[in-house]
Amino acid sequence: MGLANEKIISQVEDLLLGRVVIPSIQRDFVWMRPDVRDLFDSLYRGYPVGALLLWKTNLAVPFKTAAVVQTAKSAHQPLYLLDGQQRLTSLAWVYRPQSKADGRLIDLRFDVRTEEFVNPSAVQRKDSLLIPVSTLLQENVQFYQVLHKAGVPFDDPDFDTWTQRLQKVNSIRQHQIAVITYESDDYEEVAELFARLNKGGRRLSKGDLVYSAIAARWSDGLDTMDAFHQELQDSNFPLNREAVLRLMSLLAGTGAHHIKLIGAEVDEAALKEAWQATERALRFAIDFLRGECSIPRSEVLSSPNVTIVPALLLHQRDGKLRPGEAQLLRRWVYTAMAFSHYSLQVEGKLDAEARLIKSRAGEDLFAELIRRASGTRSLDSALHPRDLEQKYSTHAFFKLLYIAALRGRARDWATNMAISDQPMNSGARIEYHHVFPRARVQPAYAKEEWNSLANLAYITGQTNKMISSRLPAEYMAGIAPERLTEQWIPDDPELRSLDRFPDFLAAQAPAGQRPQPASRTPRV
C-alpha cells in the first residue's frame, strides 16, 4: 500500500483524462449542490477533506461510466477510485463544467465580499460580485481582469483585499490531499475493503457490490434484477441478494462463490442467460416451498439459502419430480431448517449439493442431501424431548412447529376456525401464546421453563387478548379438547394449575411422537 500527498487538481485531471476510473462496485453520484458548495468552503478554509483511495490491479475489473466526460482512454491500466468519488467528481464538475456527463452545469459562485460559496438563484446570478468558481480555478487566471470585468475599478479600496481572496480560491488547485494506493489482484478482498469503507447508513453487502458490477456489464441488468426482486416482495417472498446471486452463480457454472460472477469470462450474454435461469428456478422453488412445504412467506425460512437446493433441482428437472421425490425434498427442507444447515460454510455446502444434484438421482441423491443437512445426527434418528430443552421462539424448531400447525389445519381456540398466516382481519393475525401466561409463571420459574417451546401455542391475537393472564385452569375448560390436541397440549385437567407447571412441560408428547409437518418429517 502506497501513501503520497498529491495536488488535488492533478487527481481531478487524472479523472478527466481516464487515468482514474470508477469501479462498478461504486454507487452512483449522490451529492447535492449544497454538498459541493460545502466541499469548496472547506478547501478554501484549509480544512481536511479526507483521503482518496485508489486501487491498482492487473485484473480486468468492470467499471462504469463516470459522472464526468472522460476525454481519453488511458493507454495503461487505469487506477480504480474506491473512496473519494463524490469529492473528486464535484471538483471536476466545477473545474471543467463541460465535463458534467448529463450536461446540467453546476453553477457555483464565490462572493468576494463575504468569502462565501453560493449556489445562486436566478436573481443572484445577476450579481457581478458573485464570481464563477470555474473561472477562478483555471491556470494563469488574471485576477485583476476578473474584478475589472465585475465592475470593480483599480482604485477601489477593496481591490487588493478582493484580489487576495480570488487568489486563495485559485490556490485550491495546490491543496495537498492524501492519496492511498492499494495494490491487490483479489476482487473479493477489495470488495470487502470497499464495504467497510461504506458503513455510513445501510452497510453495503458483497451482494450489493456484485449487483453493481453486473449492472456495469449488462446495460439493462439492474432494472431487470430489481424488477424481479420487487415481484418477490409483492408476493411476500423477498430474498436477499446474497442468496439469489449464489443461485445465479451456480447456474452460470462459476460455483456458489458469487463474487466470481464478475470475472472477465462472464460476459453480458452469459449474465442474461444465468439470470433468466435464476428467475425460472426460483419460481419453481417458491411454488414448491409454499405448496408442498406450507411455508407461506420467506420470513418463515431459517435461511434464504434453503431455497437454492429446490431451485437447482427443479430447474434441472424442468419443474417435475418423480413419484415420492416431493416428500423427500420436503424432508430435506425441514431438516435443513431444523439444524440451521446454512449457518456456516454456506458456499462450500452449496457447491457440494450442486455437484450431488448433477451426479446422483433417486433415493440415493435425497438420502445424501438429508444426511448432510442433518449435521452430526444419524439419518433416521428421531427428535428426543431433550432436544427441545432451552429452545425458545427464536429457534428454528419454533418455525417448524408453526409450519406443522398450518399443515395440520390447527384451529383457533376461541373461533374454532383454521388459523391463517395472512388473514384479512387484523384480529385474526397469528400470535404465539404462552399456555401458562408469562406474568403468572415468571416470578416462580426460570425463563428456560416458561419461555420453552413446550409452553407456546399459536392462536389469533384476538383470542390471546381474551385469555390475557389467566391460568390454563381458568380458561381451558371452555376450549374444545381437539383444539388442544392439534397443538400437542396435554389434556389432563390436573396439569393446569400453577404448581403443576413443571409436570405440564414434562407431559408434552415426545417430539418423535408429535404430529409432524409431513410424512417422514422431520425424523432427523
Helices and strands as residue ranges (DSSP letters): E 2-7, H 8-16, E 20-23, H 33-44, E 52-56, E 63-64, E 79-83, H 85-95, G 97-99, E 109-111, E 116-118, G 124-126, E 130-132, H 133-136, H 143-149, H 159-170, G 171-174, E 176-183, H 187-197, H 206-217, H 221-234, H 241-252, G 258-262, H 268-291, G 298-300, G 304-307, H 308-316, H 325-338, H 346-359, H 362-373, G 385-388, H 396-407, G 426-428, E 430-434, H 438-441, H 447-450, G 453-455, E 456-460, H 461-467, H 472-475, G 476-478, H 481-486, G 493-495, G 498-500, H 501-507, G 511-513
